[in-house]
Amino acid sequence: MLDPQFIPHALSALIYAVLGLVILVAGFVIIDWWTPYDLWKEIVEDKNIALSIMVGGFTLGLSIIIAAAIHG
């Protein structure tokens, strides 16, 4: 038997997950727009490892901020 609060809690978790992903993608798009070169081309085609590490650090930092904002 399911807990009566399962559906509302699962729905709110899904909404927050989607909202967090949308904010994360928007943040990446803004950083890509802000930089003077195409991040995706530099990372995928030119194999720029330093830029990959920078974008990974940015993504982790933004993810932590989003999680703290949603949780708190």
ZASE-641531 format. One record per atom (N, C-alpha, C, CB): x, y, z. Coordinates in pm, whole numbers, plus 32768, in hexadecimal, padded with zeros to 4 digits. Glycine has a CB too. Example, Ala and Ser with C-alpha at 12.3 -4.5 7.8 and 13.67 -1.06 7.14 Angstrom:
85277DC7830C;84CE7E3E830C;85287EB6830C;846B7E418389;85057F1F82C4;85577F9682CA;850A80038313;85807FC4823C;
//
This chain:
80557F8A8000;800080008000;8059807D8000;7FA08000807B;803880DA7FAA;808581557F9E;805F81B8800B;807281937F14;80C282038033;80AA82718090;805582DA8048;813282AF80C3;7FF28316808A;7F9E83798046;7FEB83F48015;7F3083A680A2;805D840F804E;80AC84828026;811284627FB9;80F484BA809E;811483E37F8A;817983BA7F28;816A84087EA5;816E83247F0D;80F2840F7E6F;80DC84527DEE;810284E67DF5;804984437DC4;80D385337E58;80FD85C07E5C;819485D37E6E;80B586087ECD;81D2857E7EBE;8263858A7ED3;82AF85647E55;829085317F49;828484FB7E11;82C784D37D95;82B5853F7D29;828E844B7D63;823F85797D22;822685E27CC0;827B865E7CDC;819286087CC0;828586857D5A;82D786FB7D79;836C86DE7D5F;82C287277E0B;839A86637D7B;842586407D5E;843F86457CC8;844785B37D94;83E086167C78;83EF861B7BE7;83F186AB7BB5;837D85CD7BA4;839B86FF7BEB;8398878D7BC3;841C87D17BE5;832387D67C08;844F87B97C5E;84CE87F67C85;854387C27C31;84EA87DD7D19;854187417C0D;85AC870A7BB9;85AA874A7B2F;859D86707BAC;853587577AF4;852987967A70;855288297A77;849887887A39;8526886E7AE0;854A88FA7AF1;85E1890B7B00;850289357B6B;862088B47B4D;86B188B97B5F;86FB88A27ADC;86DD88537BC5;86CC88417A8C;870C88277A0B;86FB889B79AA;86D387A979CD;868688D979AB;866E894C7954;86CB89BF797A;85DA8979795C;86D989D879FB;87318A437A29;87C38A237A05;87228A587AC1;87EB89A57A14;8874897D79F4;8891898F795F;888D88EB7A1C;88358965790A;884889757879;884A8A0A7854;87D9892B7829;87F18A577892;87F08AE87878;88748B2778A1;877A8B2C78C3;88AC8AFC7911;892E8B2E793D;899C8B0D78DA;89518AF679C5;899B8A9278A5;89FF8A6C7841;89EF8ABF77C2;89F389D67820;89738AD57798;895B8B25771F;898C8BB57734;88C48B2576FA;89758BEC77AB;89A38C7477C7;8A3B8C7C77C6;896D8CA4784F;8A7D8C1A7803;8B108C197802;8B458C067774;8B468BA9785E;8B038BB07726;8B2C8B9C769A;8B1C8C1D764A;8ADA8B2B765A;8AB18C657662;8A998CE4761E;8AFD8D4E764B;8A098D147638;8B248D4A76CC;8B7A8DAE7708;8C0C8DA076DA;8B738DA3779F;8C358D2676BC;8CC08D117692;8CD38D387600;8CE88C7E76A8;8D4B8D5F75D9;8D618D8E7550;8D6C8D1E74E8;8DDE8DE2754B;8D648CA07511;8D6E8C3074B4;8CFF8BCC74D2;8DFA8BEC74BD;8CEB8B6E7476;8C838B0A7484;8CB68A9974E0;8C5A8AD273F9;8C7D8A8F7558;8CAC8A2A75B8;8C9E899D7582;8C5F8A37763A;8C2C897E7548;8C1388F67519;8C7988CE74AD;8B8488EA74E1;8C9689287450;8CF7890B73E7;8D8288F97423;8CF9897B737D;8DA7894F747F;8E2B894674BE;8E3C88C3750B;8E4189BD751D;8DD488987551;8DDE882075A4;8DD787A2754E;8D6F881E760E;8D74879A74F6;8D5B871F74AB;8DB887107433;8CCA871A747D;8DC1877773E1;8E0F876A7366;8EA48781737B;8DDB87CC72FE;8EC787E873C9;8F54880B73DC;8F9387C47453;8F62889F73EC;8F44877A74A2;8F75872C7515;8FC387837579;8FCE86B974E5;8F8A87F6759C;8FCA885375FA;8FB188227689;8F9388E475E7;901387DE76C4;900387A17748;8FF7880B77B5;907887447766;9046887477AD;904088DE7812;8FB6891E7816;90AB894977F6;8F7C893777A3;8EF68970779D;8E8E890D77D2;8ED48999770E;8EA1888C77B7;8E47882677EC;8E4788257884;8E6D879C77B6;8EBD883178BF;8EC988357951;8E8688B27988;8F5D8830797C;8E9889237945;8E5A89A07970;8DC18997796B;8E8A8A157919;8D8C896278FE;8CFB895578F1;8CC588EF7956;8CD6892C7862;8D108884796E;8CE7882279D3;8CE3885F7A5E;8D4587AC79D2;8D4588B07A80;8D4588F57B01;8CD289577B0E;8DC9893D7B16;8CB8899F7AA2;8C4689FB7AA1;8BC389AF7AB5;8C438A4A7A1E;8BB5893F7A6F;8B3A88F07A79;8B2788B87B05;8B3C887F7A13;8B9288857B42;8B8888537BCB;8B6588C37C2D;8C0B88117BF5;8BA789367C1F;8B8989A67C77;8AFA89D67C69;8BE88A187C5A;8ACB89E37BF0;8A418A0E7BD9;89DE89A67C0D;8A298A287B42;89FF89267BFE;89A888BC7C31;899D88C17CC9;89DC88327C07;8A0A88DD7D0D;8A0888E87D9E;89B389607DC9;8A9788F47DD7;89C089D07D84;89718A467DA4;88DC8A2B7D8D;899F8ABF7D4E;88B989EB7D1F;882E89CC7D01;87F5896E7D6A;8820898E7C76;884289067D8D;881288A67DF3;87FD88E97E79;887588347E02;885889427E9F;884889887F1F;87D089E57F1C;88C689D87F41;87B88A267EAC;87468A817EA1;86C38A347EA4;874F8AD37E20;86BC89C17E64;864189727E64;862B89317EEB;864489087DF5;869589007F28;868888BA7FA9;86678917801B;870888707FC9;86A0898D8018;869289EB8087;86188A3C8078;87078A458092;
//
